[in-house]
Amino acid sequence: MATQPKPKPRPEPPKPGDPDDENAATTSPVVEEPPQTATNASGNSLTDRVDALFTSQVALIERVEKLEERVAAPPVGIGRRP
């Protein structure tokens, strides 16, 4: 005689009085801005930080351009004989 499997318990619904769960999906995380002074906590000025970001972006763009050139290059054909 075959037996029936036990039904799985259903998960409990969230409590209606918890405001954190309700707002978690509808609000964005809070981003704290650095203080509005000439230097931040580590001693770097804002212009130094912008310059560092700019140079890193330029380097990244150059790398992407080199990779795009490699992708567009014709195949090398190693191991093939004419």
TORZARO-40903 format. One line per 3 residues: number of its first residue (from 1); their letters; for each residue x, y, z of N, C-alpha, C. Coordinates in nm, 3 decimals, padded with zeros to 5 digits, m for minus. Example, Ala and Ser with C-alpha at 12.3 -4.5 7.8 and 13.67 -1.06 7.14 Angstrom:
2
1 = as = 01.319:m00.569:00.780:01.230:m00.450:00.780:01.320:m00.330:00.780; 01.285:m00.225:00.708:01.367:m00.106:00.714:01.290:00.003:00.787
This chain:
82
1 = mat = 00.083:m00.115:00.000:00.000:00.000:00.000:00.090:00.124:00.000; 00.067:00.215:m00.094:00.148:00.336:m00.107:00.100:00.443:m00.009; 00.194:00.517:00.040:00.159:00.624:00.135:00.173:00.760:00.066
4 = qpk = 00.096:00.851:00.110:00.101:00.987:00.056:00.215:01.065:00.122; 00.288:01.147:00.043:00.394:01.229:00.104:00.332:01.338:00.191; 00.408:01.379:00.293:00.359:01.484:00.382:00.359:01.617:00.306
7 = pkp = 00.257:01.697:00.326:00.256:01.829:00.261:00.363:01.920:00.323; 00.425:02.001:00.238:00.529:02.093:00.286:00.462:02.210:00.357; 00.522:02.254:00.467:00.463:02.369:00.537:00.483:02.497:00.456
10 = rpe = 00.383:02.582:00.457:00.392:02.708:00.384:00.471:02.809:00.467; 00.548:02.894:00.401:00.624:02.995:00.477:00.528:03.097:00.538; 00.569:03.149:00.653:00.484:03.245:00.722:00.491:03.380:00.650
13 = ppk = 00.378:03.445:00.633:00.380:03.578:00.570:00.446:03.679:00.663; 00.504:03.788:00.609:00.567:03.888:00.695:00.462:03.957:00.782; 00.505:04.000:00.898:00.414:04.067:00.990:00.377:04.203:00.933
16 = pgd = 00.250:04.241:00.939:00.207:04.368:00.879:00.259:04.491:00.953; 00.305:04.479:01.075:00.347:04.595:01.153:00.493:04.631:01.139; 00.570:04.560:01.055:00.713:04.584:01.043:00.740:04.682:00.928
19 = pdd = 00.767:04.810:00.955:00.784:04.908:00.846:00.915:04.889:00.769; 01.016:04.825:00.828:01.143:04.807:00.758:01.127:04.717:00.637; 01.050:04.611:00.650:01.031:04.519:00.538:00.951:04.584:00.425
22 = ena = 00.855:04.668:00.461:00.772:04.732:00.359:00.852:04.834:00.279; 00.939:04.907:00.344:01.014:05.013:00.276:01.142:04.962:00.212; 01.183:04.842:00.240:01.311:04.792:00.190:01.312:04.783:00.038
25 = att = 01.202:04.744:m00.023:01.199:04.728:m00.168:01.168:04.858:m00.241; 01.118:04.959:m00.171:01.077:05.081:m00.239:01.173:05.197:m00.219; 01.266:05.186:m00.128:01.358:05.297:m00.104:01.498:05.260:m00.147
28 = spv = 01.576:05.359:m00.182:01.715:05.335:m00.222:01.804:05.348:m00.099; 01.924:05.288:m00.105:02.013:05.298:00.010:02.061:05.441:00.029; 02.091:05.475:00.151:02.137:05.610:00.183:02.286:05.618:00.152
31 = vee = 02.323:05.719:00.074:02.463:05.740:00.039:02.510:05.864:00.111; 02.611:05.847:00.195:02.664:05.961:00.268:02.765:06.033:00.182; 02.753:06.164:00.175:02.845:06.244:00.096:02.962:06.288:00.182
34 = ppq = 03.081:06.303:00.121:03.195:06.349:00.199:03.175:06.493:00.245; 03.246:06.536:00.346:03.230:06.673:00.394:03.268:06.774:00.285; 03.208:06.891:00.289:03.227:06.992:00.186:03.348:07.080:00.216
37 = tat = 03.463:07.019:00.234:03.586:07.094:00.258:03.680:07.072:00.142; 03.793:07.141:00.144:03.889:07.131:00.034:03.960:06.996:00.036; 03.973:06.935:00.152:04.037:06.805:00.161:03.944:06.709:00.231
40 = nas = 03.957:06.582:00.196:03.874:06.482:00.263:03.952:06.423:00.379; 03.901:06.318:00.440:03.960:06.261:00.561:04.100:06.206:00.535; 04.129:06.158:00.414:04.260:06.101:00.388:04.360:06.206:00.344
43 = gns = 04.319:06.333:00.332:04.411:06.439:00.299:04.419:06.472:00.151; 04.347:06.401:00.064:04.350:06.429:m00.080:04.253:06.542:m00.111; 04.297:06.634:m00.192:04.207:06.741:m00.230:04.110:06.689:m00.337
46 = ltd = 04.005:06.761:m00.358:03.905:06.720:m00.455:03.963:06.718:m00.595; 04.047:06.814:m00.629:04.107:06.816:m00.762:04.199:06.697:m00.783; 04.269:06.654:m00.678:04.355:06.536:m00.690:04.271:06.412:m00.718
49 = rvd = 04.159:06.402:m00.651:04.072:06.287:m00.672:04.014:06.287:m00.813; 03.976:06.405:m00.862:03.920:06.414:m00.998:04.028:06.380:m01.099; 04.150:06.428:m01.078:04.260:06.397:m01.169:04.288:06.248:m01.172
52 = alf = 04.286:06.184:m01.056:04.310:06.040:m01.050:04.200:05.963:m01.124; 04.076:06.005:m01.107:03.966:05.940:m01.178:03.980:05.960:m01.328; 04.018:06.080:m01.370:04.033:06.108:m01.512:04.142:06.022:m01.574
55 = tsq = 04.257:06.013:m01.507:04.367:05.933:m01.563:04.331:05.785:m01.568; 04.258:05.737:m01.468:04.219:05.596:m01.471:04.117:05.571:m01.583; 04.028:05.667:m01.607:03.932:05.652:m01.716:04.002:05.654:m01.852
58 = val = 04.100:05.741:m01.867:04.175:05.748:m01.992:04.247:05.616:m02.017; 04.309:05.561:m01.913:04.379:05.433:m01.927:04.281:05.323:m01.964; 04.164:05.324:m01.905:04.063:05.223:m01.935:04.016:05.234:m02.080
61 = ier = 03.994:05.355:m02.126:03.951:05.376:m02.264:04.058:05.327:m02.361; 04.185:05.354:m02.331:04.293:05.307:m02.418:04.298:05.155:m02.423; 04.278:05.090:m02.309:04.277:04.943:m02.307:04.164:04.887:m02.390
64 = vek = 04.047:04.948:m02.381:03.932:04.901:m02.457:03.957:04.919:m02.606; 04.017:05.032:m02.645:04.046:05.054:m02.786:04.144:04.950:m02.839; 04.247:04.916:m02.760:04.343:04.813:m02.803:04.275:04.678:m02.818
67 = lee = 04.186:04.645:m02.725:04.114:04.518:m02.734:04.023:04.515:m02.856; 03.958:04.627:m02.887:03.873:04.632:m03.004:03.954:04.614:m03.131; 04.077:04.668:m03.135:04.164:04.649:m03.251:04.203:04.502:m03.266
70 = rva = 04.229:04.436:m03.153:04.265:04.294:m03.159:04.150:04.209:m03.208; 04.030:04.243:m03.166:03.913:04.166:m03.208:03.888:04.185:m03.358; 03.911:04.306:m03.408:03.885:04.334:m03.548:03.997:04.286:m03.640
73 = app = 04.110:04.244:m03.585:04.224:04.201:m03.667:04.192:04.067:m03.735; 04.252:04.045:m03.853:04.228:03.918:m03.920:04.293:03.804:m03.841; 04.244:03.683:m03.856:04.301:03.569:m03.781:04.444:03.543:m03.825
76 = vgi = 04.526:03.495:m03.733:04.668:03.472:m03.758:04.686:03.347:m03.842; 04.615:03.242:m03.815:04.627:03.118:m03.893:04.748:03.035:m03.857; 04.777:03.027:m03.729:04.893:02.948:m03.683:04.865:02.799:m03.711
79 = grr = 04.964:02.730:m03.764:04.952:02.588:m03.789:04.898:02.554:m03.926; 04.865:02.650:m04.004:04.815:02.623:m04.139:04.929:02.636:m04.239; 04.924:02.552:m04.339:05.026:02.559:m04.445:04.960:02.609:m04.571
82 = p = 05.032:02.691:m04.646:04.973:02.744:m04.770:04.955:02.642:m04.878
